Amino acid sequence: MLSTSYSFFTGALAALYAVAGLFFLSFWKRTRDALFVSFALAFALLALNQTVLVLGGLEREEQSWVYLLRLLAFLLIIAAIVRKNLEGRRR
Amino acid sequence: MDVVKSAVYLLCFAASLMCMVLLLRSYLRSRSRLLLWSTLCFVGLAINNLLLFIDVVVLPTQVDLLPVRQVSAMAGVGVLLFGFIWDAE
């Protein structure tokens, strides 16, 4: 893959993740549901992941520790969903 | 170190797959459109993580799946944002 197109896609993905994160933040503002905060945070991490990759000139994400950011984001979301499900069951 | 790395990629795939299933379950229960878009987003992200695992761990030297990986992630978030903007009152 050309490095210019790689940078383009990585940058675009970073922006998309960031926008998705903002949407979740606005859902949280409206509903005050903690689930949305976790989603917002997770998408912010995914955006950060992409940003660090392209600014650090790391063409392949898997060659570095940066990948742990992605893992953290997914674990955050899982924890939030599981908690939400347990809450629903208790009620 | 390689074992740790492989485990991390596999864990990311498992995590996104689990998100997908949990979101789908919630959607089927509540029929909330928001959950449907989120489920579709995680379908894309799960595919993305699976491709990453194949690319790096299973066939490290034979293939370069980077372009497909980029497209799958893009499709996932793209669908999510489309849904958010479409359904926003």
N, CA and C atoms of all chains as a GROMACS GRO file, in nm:
protein
  540
    1MET      N    1   0.084  -0.120   0.000
    1MET     CA    2   0.000   0.000   0.000
    1MET      C    3   0.088   0.125   0.000
    2LEU      N    4   0.052   0.222  -0.082
    2LEU     CA    5   0.126   0.348  -0.086
    2LEU      C    6   0.120   0.416   0.048
    3SER      N    7   0.229   0.478   0.087
    3SER     CA    8   0.228   0.535   0.221
    3SER      C    9   0.138   0.658   0.229
    4THR      N   10   0.118   0.727   0.115
    4THR     CA   11   0.027   0.842   0.116
    4THR      C   12  -0.116   0.797   0.140
    5SER      N   13  -0.157   0.691   0.070
    5SER     CA   14  -0.295   0.646   0.088
    5SER      C   15  -0.313   0.584   0.226
    6TYR      N   16  -0.206   0.520   0.276
    6TYR     CA   17  -0.213   0.468   0.411
    6TYR      C   18  -0.239   0.581   0.511
    7SER      N   19  -0.161   0.689   0.497
    7SER     CA   20  -0.178   0.803   0.587
    7SER      C   21  -0.316   0.863   0.574
    8PHE      N   22  -0.365   0.871   0.450
    8PHE     CA   23  -0.498   0.927   0.428
    8PHE      C   24  -0.603   0.847   0.503
    9PHE      N   25  -0.601   0.715   0.485
    9PHE     CA   26  -0.702   0.630   0.548
    9PHE      C   27  -0.690   0.631   0.701
   10THR      N   28  -0.565   0.628   0.748
   10THR     CA   29  -0.546   0.630   0.893
   10THR      C   30  -0.598   0.759   0.953
   11GLY      N   31  -0.570   0.871   0.886
   11GLY     CA   32  -0.617   1.001   0.933
   11GLY      C   33  -0.768   1.010   0.930
   12ALA      N   34  -0.826   0.962   0.819
   12ALA     CA   35  -0.972   0.966   0.806
   12ALA      C   36  -1.036   0.881   0.915
   13LEU      N   37  -0.978   0.765   0.941
   13LEU     CA   38  -1.032   0.677   1.046
   13LEU      C   39  -1.024   0.744   1.183
   14ALA      N   40  -0.913   0.812   1.208
   14ALA     CA   41  -0.898   0.883   1.336
   14ALA      C   42  -1.011   0.984   1.352
   15ALA      N   43  -1.038   1.059   1.246
   15ALA     CA   44  -1.144   1.161   1.252
   15ALA      C   45  -1.280   1.096   1.272
   16LEU      N   46  -1.306   0.987   1.202
   16LEU     CA   47  -1.436   0.919   1.214
   16LEU      C   48  -1.456   0.866   1.356
   17TYR      N   49  -1.352   0.804   1.412
   17TYR     CA   50  -1.362   0.754   1.549
   17TYR      C   51  -1.391   0.869   1.646
   18ALA      N   52  -1.320   0.981   1.623
   18ALA     CA   53  -1.338   1.096   1.713
   18ALA      C   54  -1.482   1.147   1.706
   19VAL      N   55  -1.537   1.156   1.584
   19VAL     CA   56  -1.674   1.205   1.568
   19VAL      C   57  -1.773   1.108   1.635
   20ALA      N   58  -1.751   0.977   1.615
   20ALA     CA   59  -1.838   0.878   1.679
   20ALA      C   60  -1.832   0.895   1.831
   21GLY      N   61  -1.712   0.919   1.884
   21GLY     CA   62  -1.695   0.942   2.027
   21GLY      C   63  -1.777   1.061   2.075
   22LEU      N   64  -1.775   1.169   1.995
   22LEU     CA   65  -1.852   1.289   2.032
   22LEU      C   66  -2.002   1.261   2.032
   23PHE      N   67  -2.047   1.181   1.938
   23PHE     CA   68  -2.188   1.144   1.935
   23PHE      C   69  -2.227   1.073   2.065
   24PHE      N   70  -2.141   0.978   2.106
   24PHE     CA   71  -2.171   0.905   2.229
   24PHE      C   72  -2.172   0.998   2.349
   25LEU      N   73  -2.082   1.099   2.345
   25LEU     CA   74  -2.077   1.196   2.454
   25LEU      C   75  -2.208   1.276   2.459
   26SER      N   76  -2.262   1.309   2.342
   26SER     CA   77  -2.386   1.386   2.341
   26SER      C   78  -2.504   1.299   2.384
   27PHE      N   79  -2.498   1.168   2.353
   27PHE     CA   80  -2.604   1.078   2.402
   27PHE      C   81  -2.600   1.072   2.554
   28TRP      N   82  -2.477   1.070   2.606
   28TRP     CA   83  -2.463   1.066   2.751
   28TRP      C   84  -2.522   1.191   2.814
   29LYS      N   85  -2.496   1.306   2.749
   29LYS     CA   86  -2.545   1.433   2.802
   29LYS      C   87  -2.697   1.432   2.808
   30ARG      N   88  -2.757   1.367   2.708
   30ARG     CA   89  -2.903   1.365   2.702
   30ARG      C   90  -2.961   1.264   2.802
   31THR      N   91  -2.899   1.144   2.811
   31THR     CA   92  -2.962   1.036   2.889
   31THR      C   93  -2.897   1.013   3.026
   32ARG      N   94  -2.772   1.064   3.044
   32ARG     CA   95  -2.695   1.040   3.168
   32ARG      C   96  -2.670   0.891   3.191
   33ASP      N   97  -2.669   0.814   3.084
   33ASP     CA   98  -2.643   0.671   3.095
   33ASP      C   99  -2.491   0.648   3.088
   34ALA      N  100  -2.435   0.586   3.193
   34ALA     CA  101  -2.290   0.568   3.202
   34ALA      C  102  -2.233   0.485   3.087
   35LEU      N  103  -2.318   0.402   3.026
   35LEU     CA  104  -2.275   0.320   2.913
   35LEU      C  105  -2.214   0.406   2.803
   36PHE      N  106  -2.276   0.522   2.779
   36PHE     CA  107  -2.231   0.608   2.670
   36PHE      C  108  -2.096   0.672   2.699
   37VAL      N  109  -2.067   0.696   2.828
   37VAL     CA  110  -1.935   0.752   2.862
   37VAL      C  111  -1.826   0.652   2.824
   38SER      N  112  -1.849   0.525   2.855
   38SER     CA  113  -1.751   0.422   2.820
   38SER      C  114  -1.730   0.414   2.670
   39PHE      N  115  -1.840   0.420   2.595
   39PHE     CA  116  -1.829   0.417   2.450
   39PHE      C  117  -1.752   0.538   2.399
   40ALA      N  118  -1.784   0.656   2.454
   40ALA     CA  119  -1.714   0.778   2.412
   40ALA      C  120  -1.565   0.765   2.438
   41LEU      N  121  -1.531   0.715   2.556
   41LEU     CA  122  -1.391   0.699   2.594
   41LEU      C  123  -1.320   0.598   2.503
   42ALA      N  124  -1.390   0.486   2.475
   42ALA     CA  125  -1.332   0.382   2.391
   42ALA      C  126  -1.305   0.435   2.250
   43PHE      N  127  -1.400   0.510   2.195
   43PHE     CA  128  -1.378   0.563   2.059
   43PHE      C  129  -1.270   0.670   2.059
   44ALA      N  130  -1.258   0.745   2.169
   44ALA     CA  131  -1.149   0.842   2.180
   44ALA      C  132  -1.015   0.768   2.177
   45LEU      N  133  -1.008   0.654   2.246
   45LEU     CA  134  -0.885   0.574   2.247
   45LEU      C  135  -0.852   0.522   2.107
   46LEU      N  136  -0.957   0.477   2.035
   46LEU     CA  137  -0.934   0.428   1.898
   46LEU      C  138  -0.883   0.540   1.809
   47ALA      N  139  -0.939   0.662   1.828
   47ALA     CA  140  -0.892   0.778   1.751
   47ALA      C  141  -0.746   0.808   1.785
   48LEU      N  142  -0.715   0.803   1.915
   48LEU     CA  143  -0.578   0.828   1.960
   48LEU      C  144  -0.482   0.726   1.900
   49ASN      N  145  -0.527   0.600   1.898
   49ASN     CA  146  -0.450   0.491   1.840
   49ASN      C  147  -0.408   0.524   1.697
   50GLN      N  148  -0.506   0.563   1.615
   50GLN     CA  149  -0.479   0.596   1.475
   50GLN      C  150  -0.386   0.717   1.463
   51THR      N  151  -0.410   0.818   1.551
   51THR     CA  152  -0.330   0.940   1.545
   51THR      C  153  -0.183   0.910   1.577
   52VAL      N  154  -0.161   0.835   1.685
   52VAL     CA  155  -0.024   0.801   1.724
   52VAL      C  156   0.046   0.724   1.613
   53LEU      N  157  -0.030   0.632   1.550
   53LEU     CA  158   0.027   0.551   1.443
   53LEU      C  159   0.080   0.636   1.330
   54VAL      N  160  -0.005   0.727   1.282
   54VAL     CA  161   0.034   0.801   1.162
   54VAL      C  162   0.136   0.909   1.194
   55LEU      N  163   0.124   0.972   1.312
   55LEU     CA  164   0.221   1.076   1.348
   55LEU      C  165   0.356   1.014   1.385
   56GLY      N  166   0.352   0.892   1.439
   56GLY     CA  167   0.476   0.825   1.475
   56GLY      C  168   0.541   0.756   1.356
   57GLY      N  169   0.474   0.765   1.239
   57GLY     CA  170   0.529   0.703   1.120
   57GLY      C  171   0.533   0.552   1.129
   58LEU      N  172   0.443   0.494   1.209
   58LEU     CA  173   0.438   0.349   1.222
   58LEU      C  174   0.340   0.295   1.120
   59GLU      N  175   0.393   0.249   1.009
   59GLU     CA  176   0.304   0.207   0.901
   59GLU      C  177   0.217   0.090   0.944
   60ARG      N  178   0.274  -0.002   1.019
   60ARG     CA  179   0.195  -0.118   1.059
   60ARG      C  180   0.178  -0.120   1.211
   61GLU      N  181   0.052  -0.097   1.247
   61GLU     CA  182   0.012  -0.087   1.386
   61GLU      C  183   0.067  -0.200   1.473
   62GLU      N  184   0.069  -0.323   1.416
   62GLU     CA  185   0.103  -0.438   1.498
   62GLU      C  186   0.250  -0.446   1.536
   63GLN      N  187   0.332  -0.355   1.479
   63GLN     CA  188   0.474  -0.362   1.511
   63GLN      C  189   0.510  -0.292   1.642
   64SER      N  190   0.410  -0.242   1.710
   64SER     CA  191   0.443  -0.163   1.828
   64SER      C  192   0.346  -0.186   1.942
   65TRP      N  193   0.374  -0.123   2.054
   65TRP     CA  194   0.289  -0.133   2.173
   65TRP      C  195   0.158  -0.056   2.153
   66VAL      N  196   0.153   0.025   2.045
   66VAL     CA  197   0.036   0.110   2.022
   66VAL      C  198  -0.092   0.028   2.018
   67TYR      N  199  -0.074  -0.098   1.978
   67TYR     CA  200  -0.189  -0.185   1.964
   67TYR      C  201  -0.263  -0.205   2.096
   68LEU      N  202  -0.192  -0.188   2.206
   68LEU     CA  203  -0.255  -0.205   2.337
   68LEU      C  204  -0.368  -0.104   2.358
   69LEU      N  205  -0.359   0.013   2.293
   69LEU     CA  206  -0.465   0.114   2.303
   69LEU      C  207  -0.596   0.057   2.252
   70ARG      N  208  -0.588  -0.017   2.143
   70ARG     CA  209  -0.706  -0.076   2.083
   70ARG      C  210  -0.766  -0.181   2.177
   71LEU      N  211  -0.678  -0.261   2.234
   71LEU     CA  212  -0.724  -0.363   2.328
   71LEU      C  213  -0.796  -0.299   2.446
   72LEU      N  214  -0.735  -0.192   2.500
   72LEU     CA  215  -0.793  -0.121   2.613
   72LEU      C  216  -0.933  -0.070   2.578
   73ALA      N  217  -0.946  -0.016   2.457
   73ALA     CA  218  -1.076   0.038   2.413
   73ALA      C  219  -1.182  -0.072   2.413
   74PHE      N  220  -1.147  -0.189   2.359
   74PHE     CA  221  -1.246  -0.296   2.351
   74PHE      C  222  -1.282  -0.350   2.489
   75LEU      N  223  -1.181  -0.362   2.576
   75LEU     CA  224  -1.208  -0.411   2.711
   75LEU      C  225  -1.301  -0.316   2.785
   76LEU      N  226  -1.280  -0.187   2.762
   76LEU     CA  227  -1.363  -0.083   2.824
   76LEU      C  228  -1.509  -0.101   2.783
   77ILE      N  229  -1.530  -0.124   2.654
   77ILE     CA  230  -1.666  -0.139   2.602
   77ILE      C  231  -1.731  -0.266   2.659
   78ILE      N  232  -1.655  -0.375   2.662
   78ILE     CA  233  -1.710  -0.499   2.716
   78ILE      C  234  -1.750  -0.483   2.861
   79ALA      N  235  -1.661  -0.422   2.940
   79ALA     CA  236  -1.690  -0.401   3.082
   79ALA      C  237  -1.819  -0.322   3.096
   80ALA      N  238  -1.834  -0.217   3.012
   80ALA     CA  239  -1.952  -0.131   3.021
   80ALA      C  240  -2.079  -0.208   2.986
   81ILE      N  241  -2.073  -0.289   2.880
   81ILE     CA  242  -2.192  -0.362   2.837
   81ILE      C  243  -2.230  -0.468   2.940
   82VAL      N  244  -2.130  -0.537   2.993
   82VAL     CA  245  -2.158  -0.640   3.094
   82VAL      C  246  -2.222  -0.577   3.218
   83ARG      N  247  -2.167  -0.463   3.259
   83ARG     CA  248  -2.222  -0.394   3.376
   83ARG      C  249  -2.366  -0.353   3.352
   84LYS      N  250  -2.389  -0.303   3.232
   84LYS     CA  251  -2.524  -0.258   3.194
   84LYS      C  252  -2.622  -0.376   3.199
   85ASN      N  253  -2.577  -0.491   3.150
   85ASN     CA  254  -2.664  -0.608   3.148
   85ASN      C  255  -2.696  -0.657   3.289
   86LEU      N  256  -2.595  -0.652   3.376
   86LEU     CA  257  -2.617  -0.695   3.514
   86LEU      C  258  -2.716  -0.602   3.583
   87GLU      N  259  -2.699  -0.471   3.556
   87GLU     CA  260  -2.788  -0.370   3.612
   87GLU      C  261  -2.934  -0.400   3.573
   88GLY      N  262  -2.952  -0.427   3.445
   88GLY     CA  263  -3.086  -0.452   3.393
   88GLY      C  264  -3.149  -0.574   3.458
   89ARG      N  265  -3.064  -0.673   3.488
   89ARG     CA  266  -3.117  -0.795   3.547
   89ARG      C  267  -3.162  -0.772   3.691
   90ARG      N  268  -3.085  -0.684   3.760
   90ARG     CA  269  -3.118  -0.662   3.901
   90ARG      C  270  -3.250  -0.588   3.916
   91ARG      N  271  -3.278  -0.499   3.819
   91ARG     CA  272  -3.398  -0.416   3.830
   91ARG      C  273  -3.526  -0.493   3.809
   92MET      N  274   0.765  -1.305   2.346
   92MET     CA  275   0.699  -1.177   2.308
   92MET      C  276   0.596  -1.202   2.198
   93ASP      N  277   0.634  -1.290   2.104
   93ASP     CA  278   0.542  -1.317   1.993
   93ASP      C  279   0.412  -1.379   2.041
   94VAL      N  280   0.425  -1.464   2.144
   94VAL     CA  281   0.305  -1.528   2.198
   94VAL      C  282   0.213  -1.422   2.258
   95VAL      N  283   0.273  -1.328   2.333
   95VAL     CA  284   0.194  -1.222   2.394
   95VAL      C  285   0.122  -1.142   2.286
   96LYS      N  286   0.198  -1.107   2.180
   96LYS     CA  287   0.139  -1.030   2.070
   96LYS      C  288   0.022  -1.104   2.008
   97SER      N  289   0.043  -1.231   1.974
   97SER     CA  290  -0.064  -1.309   1.914
   97SER      C  291  -0.186  -1.311   2.005
   98ALA      N  292  -0.162  -1.326   2.134
   98ALA     CA  293  -0.271  -1.331   2.230
   98ALA      C  294  -0.348  -1.199   2.230
   99VAL      N  295  -0.275  -1.088   2.222
   99VAL     CA  296  -0.341  -0.957   2.223
   99VAL      C  297  -0.432  -0.942   2.100
  100TYR      N  298  -0.383  -0.981   1.983
  100TYR     CA  299  -0.464  -0.969   1.862
  100TYR      C  300  -0.588  -1.056   1.870
  101LEU      N  301  -0.568  -1.176   1.922
  101LEU     CA  302  -0.679  -1.269   1.933
  101LEU      C  303  -0.782  -1.216   2.033
  102LEU      N  304  -0.731  -1.158   2.141
  102LEU     CA  305  -0.818  -1.101   2.244
  102LEU      C  306  -0.899  -0.984   2.188
  103CYS      N  307  -0.836  -0.903   2.104
  103CYS     CA  308  -0.907  -0.791   2.042
  103CYS      C  309  -1.019  -0.842   1.954
  104PHE      N  310  -0.991  -0.949   1.882
  104PHE     CA  311  -1.095  -1.006   1.796
  104PHE      C  312  -1.209  -1.061   1.882
  105ALA      N  313  -1.172  -1.136   1.986
  105ALA     CA  314  -1.273  -1.193   2.075
  105ALA      C  315  -1.356  -1.082   2.139
  106ALA      N  316  -1.288  -0.975   2.179
  106ALA     CA  317  -1.358  -0.864   2.245
  106ALA      C  318  -1.460  -0.800   2.152
  107SER      N  319  -1.419  -0.774   2.026
  107SER     CA  320  -1.511  -0.706   1.936
  107SER      C  321  -1.626  -0.799   1.898
  108LEU      N  322  -1.596  -0.930   1.888
  108LEU     CA  323  -1.700  -1.026   1.858
  108LEU      C  324  -1.803  -1.031   1.971
  109MET      N  325  -1.750  -1.028   2.094
  109MET     CA  326  -1.837  -1.032   2.210
  109MET      C  327  -1.925  -0.906   2.215
  110CYS      N  328  -1.865  -0.790   2.185
  110CYS     CA  329  -1.942  -0.665   2.179
  110CYS      C  330  -2.055  -0.679   2.081
  111MET      N  331  -2.023  -0.735   1.966
  111MET     CA  332  -2.122  -0.751   1.859
  111MET      C  333  -2.240  -0.834   1.909
  112VAL      N  334  -2.209  -0.948   1.972
  112VAL     CA  335  -2.315  -1.038   2.018
  112VAL      C  336  -2.399  -0.972   2.128
  113LEU      N  337  -2.331  -0.906   2.223
  113LEU     CA  338  -2.404  -0.842   2.333
  113LEU      C  339  -2.495  -0.731   2.282
  114LEU      N  340  -2.442  -0.652   2.187
  114LEU     CA  341  -2.522  -0.544   2.131
  114LEU      C  342  -2.641  -0.598   2.053
  115LEU      N  343  -2.618  -0.706   1.980
  115LEU     CA  344  -2.726  -0.767   1.902
  115LEU      C  345  -2.836  -0.818   1.995
  116ARG      N  346  -2.793  -0.880   2.105
  116ARG     CA  347  -2.890  -0.929   2.203
  116ARG      C  348  -2.974  -0.815   2.258
  117SER      N  349  -2.906  -0.704   2.295
  117SER     CA  350  -2.979  -0.588   2.348
  117SER      C  351  -3.073  -0.532   2.244
  118TYR      N  352  -3.025  -0.530   2.118
  118TYR     CA  353  -3.110  -0.476   2.012
  118TYR      C  354  -3.236  -0.560   1.996
  119LEU      N  355  -3.220  -0.693   1.994
  119LEU     CA  356  -3.335  -0.781   1.975
  119LEU      C  357  -3.435  -0.766   2.089
  120ARG      N  358  -3.384  -0.732   2.208
  120ARG     CA  359  -3.473  -0.715   2.322
  120ARG      C  360  -3.545  -0.580   2.317
  121SER      N  361  -3.465  -0.473   2.287
  121SER     CA  362  -3.524  -0.339   2.300
  121SER      C  363  -3.565  -0.277   2.167
  122ARG      N  364  -3.514  -0.330   2.055
  122ARG     CA  365  -3.545  -0.276   1.922
  122ARG      C  366  -3.504  -0.130   1.908
  123SER      N  367  -3.405  -0.088   1.985
  123SER     CA  368  -3.358   0.049   1.973
  123SER      C  369  -3.266   0.060   1.850
  124ARG      N  370  -3.295   0.158   1.764
  124ARG     CA  371  -3.219   0.172   1.639
  124ARG      C  372  -3.071   0.199   1.666
  125LEU      N  373  -3.048   0.273   1.773
  125LEU     CA  374  -2.910   0.306   1.809
  125LEU      C  375  -2.826   0.180   1.827
  126LEU      N  376  -2.888   0.079   1.890
  126LEU     CA  377  -2.816  -0.046   1.915
  126LEU      C  378  -2.792  -0.123   1.786
  127LEU      N  379  -2.883  -0.109   1.691
  127LEU     CA  380  -2.865  -0.174   1.562
  127LEU      C  381  -2.743  -0.117   1.491
  128TRP      N  382  -2.732   0.016   1.489
  128TRP     CA  383  -2.615   0.079   1.424
  128TRP      C  384  -2.487   0.040   1.495
  129SER      N  385  -2.491   0.036   1.629
  129SER     CA  386  -2.371  -0.003   1.704
  129SER      C  387  -2.333  -0.148   1.672
  130THR      N  388  -2.435  -0.234   1.661
  130THR     CA  389  -2.406  -0.374   1.627
  130THR      C  390  -2.336  -0.383   1.493
  131LEU      N  391  -2.390  -0.313   1.393
  131LEU     CA  392  -2.330  -0.315   1.259
  131LEU      C  393  -2.187  -0.262   1.263
  132CYS      N  394  -2.164  -0.159   1.344
  132CYS     CA  395  -2.029  -0.103   1.358
  132CYS      C  396  -1.932  -0.210   1.408
  133PHE      N  397  -1.978  -0.288   1.506
  133PHE     CA  398  -1.890  -0.391   1.562
  133PHE      C  399  -1.874  -0.512   1.471
  134VAL      N  400  -1.967  -0.530   1.378
  134VAL     CA  401  -1.945  -0.632   1.275
  134VAL      C  402  -1.821  -0.592   1.195
  135GLY      N  403  -1.815  -0.465   1.155
  135GLY     CA  404  -1.698  -0.414   1.081
  135GLY      C  405  -1.570  -0.425   1.162
  136LEU      N  406  -1.577  -0.387   1.291
  136LEU     CA  407  -1.458  -0.388   1.375
  136LEU      C  408  -1.411  -0.532   1.403
  137ALA      N  409  -1.507  -0.624   1.416
  137ALA     CA  410  -1.470  -0.764   1.438
  137ALA      C  411  -1.399  -0.820   1.314
  138ILE      N  412  -1.454  -0.788   1.196
  138ILE     CA  413  -1.389  -0.831   1.071
  138ILE      C  414  -1.248  -0.772   1.065
  139ASN      N  415  -1.236  -0.645   1.101
  139ASN     CA  416  -1.107  -0.577   1.102
  139ASN      C  417  -1.007  -0.649   1.192
  140ASN      N  418  -1.050  -0.685   1.312
  140ASN     CA  419  -0.960  -0.753   1.405
  140ASN      C  420  -0.925  -0.895   1.359
  141LEU      N  421  -1.022  -0.961   1.296
  141LEU     CA  422  -0.997  -1.096   1.244
  141LEU      C  423  -0.893  -1.090   1.133
  142LEU      N  424  -0.910  -0.992   1.042
  142LEU     CA  425  -0.814  -0.976   0.932
  142LEU      C  426  -0.675  -0.945   0.986
  143LEU      N  427  -0.670  -0.864   1.092
  143LEU     CA  428  -0.541  -0.831   1.152
  143LEU      C  429  -0.472  -0.957   1.204
  144PHE      N  430  -0.551  -1.041   1.270
  144PHE     CA  431  -0.495  -1.166   1.324
  144PHE      C  432  -0.444  -1.255   1.211
  145ILE      N  433  -0.522  -1.268   1.104
  145ILE     CA  434  -0.480  -1.348   0.990
  145ILE      C  435  -0.354  -1.290   0.928
  146ASP      N  436  -0.357  -1.156   0.910
  146ASP     CA  437  -0.246  -1.086   0.845
  146ASP      C  438  -0.115  -1.104   0.921
  147VAL      N  439  -0.120  -1.092   1.053
  147VAL     CA  440   0.002  -1.087   1.132
  147VAL      C  441   0.044  -1.222   1.189
  148VAL      N  442  -0.054  -1.299   1.235
  148VAL     CA  443  -0.018  -1.423   1.304
  148VAL      C  444  -0.025  -1.546   1.212
  149VAL      N  445  -0.133  -1.556   1.135
  149VAL     CA  446  -0.153  -1.678   1.054
  149VAL      C  447  -0.068  -1.677   0.927
  150LEU      N  448  -0.076  -1.569   0.851
  150LEU     CA  449  -0.001  -1.562   0.724
  150LEU      C  450   0.087  -1.438   0.720
  151PRO      N  451   0.186  -1.428   0.808
  151PRO     CA  452   0.262  -1.303   0.819
  151PRO      C  453   0.337  -1.264   0.692
  152THR      N  454   0.389  -1.361   0.619
  152THR     CA  455   0.471  -1.324   0.504
  152THR      C  456   0.400  -1.339   0.370
  153GLN      N  457   0.293  -1.418   0.369
  153GLN     CA  458   0.228  -1.447   0.242
  153GLN      C  459   0.139  -1.334   0.189
  154VAL      N  460   0.069  -1.266   0.281
  154VAL     CA  461  -0.028  -1.166   0.234
  154VAL      C  462  -0.009  -1.032   0.304
  155ASP      N  463  -0.060  -0.927   0.240
  155ASP     CA  464  -0.067  -0.796   0.304
  155ASP      C  465  -0.213  -0.752   0.300
  156LEU      N  466  -0.278  -0.763   0.414
  156LEU     CA  467  -0.421  -0.733   0.419
  156LEU      C  468  -0.449  -0.589   0.464
  157LEU      N  469  -0.344  -0.509   0.477
  157LEU     CA  470  -0.362  -0.374   0.531
  157LEU      C  471  -0.473  -0.295   0.462
  158PRO      N  472  -0.477  -0.292   0.328
  158PRO     CA  473  -0.584  -0.214   0.263
  158PRO      C  474  -0.724  -0.265   0.301
  159VAL      N  475  -0.742  -0.398   0.304
  159VAL     CA  476  -0.873  -0.454   0.340
  159VAL      C  477  -0.906  -0.422   0.485
  160ARG      N  478  -0.803  -0.424   0.569
  160ARG     CA  479  -0.825  -0.392   0.710
  160ARG      C  480  -0.872  -0.249   0.726
  161GLN      N  481  -0.807  -0.158   0.653
  161GLN     CA  482  -0.847  -0.017   0.660
  161GLN      C  483  -0.993   0.000   0.617
  162VAL      N  484  -1.028  -0.068   0.506
  162VAL     CA  485  -1.163  -0.053   0.452
  162VAL      C  486  -1.267  -0.108   0.550
  163SER      N  487  -1.236  -0.223   0.615
  163SER     CA  488  -1.334  -0.281   0.706
  163SER      C  489  -1.359  -0.191   0.828
  164ALA      N  490  -1.253  -0.132   0.880
  164ALA     CA  491  -1.270  -0.040   0.994
  164ALA      C  492  -1.350   0.081   0.951
  165MET      N  493  -1.316   0.134   0.832
  165MET     CA  494  -1.384   0.251   0.777
  165MET      C  495  -1.533   0.222   0.760
  166ALA      N  496  -1.565   0.105   0.706
  166ALA     CA  497  -1.705   0.068   0.684
  166ALA      C  498  -1.779   0.062   0.817
  167GLY      N  499  -1.715   0.002   0.919
  167GLY     CA  500  -1.777  -0.008   1.050
  167GLY      C  501  -1.814   0.126   1.109
  168VAL      N  502  -1.717   0.216   1.121
  168VAL     CA  503  -1.745   0.348   1.178
  168VAL      C  504  -1.834   0.429   1.086
  169GLY      N  505  -1.817   0.410   0.955
  169GLY     CA  506  -1.899   0.483   0.858
  169GLY      C  507  -2.046   0.453   0.879
  170VAL      N  508  -2.079   0.324   0.893
  170VAL     CA  509  -2.218   0.284   0.915
  170VAL      C  510  -2.271   0.343   1.045
  171LEU      N  511  -2.186   0.338   1.149
  171LEU     CA  512  -2.226   0.393   1.280
  171LEU      C  513  -2.263   0.541   1.268
  172LEU      N  514  -2.177   0.618   1.202
  172LEU     CA  515  -2.201   0.762   1.191
  172LEU      C  516  -2.321   0.789   1.101
  173PHE      N  517  -2.334   0.710   0.995
  173PHE     CA  518  -2.450   0.725   0.908
  173PHE      C  519  -2.578   0.710   0.990
  174GLY      N  520  -2.582   0.604   1.071
  174GLY     CA  521  -2.700   0.578   1.154
  174GLY      C  522  -2.726   0.691   1.252
  175PHE      N  523  -2.620   0.738   1.318
  175PHE     CA  524  -2.636   0.845   1.417
  175PHE      C  525  -2.692   0.969   1.352
  176ILE      N  526  -2.639   1.004   1.236
  176ILE     CA  527  -2.682   1.128   1.170
  176ILE      C  528  -2.822   1.110   1.112
  177TRP      N  529  -2.848   0.995   1.055
  177TRP     CA  530  -2.978   0.966   0.994
  177TRP      C  531  -3.089   0.967   1.097
  178ASP      N  532  -3.063   0.906   1.213
  178ASP     CA  533  -3.167   0.888   1.314
  178ASP      C  534  -3.178   1.003   1.413
  179ALA      N  535  -3.083   1.099   1.403
  179ALA     CA  536  -3.085   1.209   1.501
  179ALA      C  537  -3.207   1.297   1.479
  180GLU      N  538  -3.275   1.325   1.588
  180GLU     CA  539  -3.393   1.412   1.572
  180GLU      C  540  -3.347   1.557   1.565
   0.00000   0.00000   0.00000
